[in-house]
Amino acid sequence: MRIGVIGAGYVGLVTGTCLAEMGNDVCIVDIDPGKIEKLRQGRSPHYEPGLDELLARNIAERRLTFGHRTAEAIAGTKAVFFAVGTPQDEQGAADLSYLEKAMRDAAGAMTGHRLLIIKSTVPVGTNRRMAEILAKAGRRDFDLASNPEFLKEGAAIEDFMRPDRIVCGVRSPRAEKLLRELYDPFLRTGAPLLFTDPESAEMIKYVSNALLASRISFMNEMSGICTAMGADSELVRKGVGYDRRIGTAFLFPGLGYGGSCFPKDVRALAHVAESLGLEAPMCRAIDRVNVRQRGALLPALTRELGASLKGKKIALWGLAFKPRTDDVREAPALDIARHLQRKGARVSAFDPVAMESARRELGDRIEYAASAYAALDGADALFICTEWNEFRSPDFDEMARRMRRKLILDGRNLYDLETPRAHGFTYHSIGRPSVAVPARKAKRA
């Protein structure tokens, strides 16, 4: 099938590349010429495991092409995916201006029937709103479907190729038939293909993300209570997760969630409800808890090093909001880095893939180390912000040799309590007892 994708961002690029991998001819367009040129060379502007390999193969086999103009994604295609950005405005609402423009451009380029598929995360009612835009532009021969994405950054290829479910909001049998044909190759493992009305499909996306975010915020709130009561949040998490009604997913306490989905979607859902005269206290509470959680370990740092961090060096391990991605949007590490810098600290950070992304946000206000161990040289404390696998089994003796003080603040609970203790580290984590080692004179830098 000949397919167009409008928007070469994270969702559009993964969608188009995976569809090409299944034998479709796909044209992805984007208004950013630098991004398109990079893609034509087979290089992804986003770090996603496995994506570069799929890009190279499908470009070489001429199933995947790239362009600048919407008309290139429309010409000769049966279906066109819209995966443009819907950023959050100051009130928390989704900005639909990019999607509206893409629809108008598509309306001007269409000749004959097209199935237009909204892949972007959008508020409930957007499908109907976009249909009105197309109708005002004089288009009549089209179907407009809502097909939300459920991709996890760091595992997006696997999620698309082997989905838990595929949700499609349609208004006609013709749209349903074409979507069944399009997605049939991805359903060999028996994943359900659920057809709904567009409004329900739009709502499914927001409810899914809000519910997952609620589990994270709830466990983070409980971790604070665990600390106050002398309980161990890791043991609590396990004991709760063994209940089959609850399960273990998204119950890991930490510094909170980040990225482009959970923060934006929780706020957008609350904004939509409130614009209708409804209250959304749970959504607002989920967001407040998450923002607060980013500072969960700062009191421990103050107790250890004092209120002023002038003259202190703090190492950060991890800058991305989660492992296996270079995405730093809403990353707790960036908020922590800014706080430490405001307090006068010298911050030295390392992340396996997100250094350049972080530099675009933080500039030269912090140092970017060549390795995880290099970040520790002369450090008064190590702050762990992202649970990259390479941080899970470090050489604690090497860490101790490099650091000025043996102090770890672990925002992702990577280590059992005894390992840091055995190597003489003072160790603070989320919702667990602190490991206190008798104070000693700090090494000279």
Summary of the structure (lengths in Angstrom):
residues: 445
radius of gyration: 24.0
end to end distance: 63.5
largest distance: 77.8
contacts: 1515
relative contact order: 0.08
helix: 43%
strand: 14%
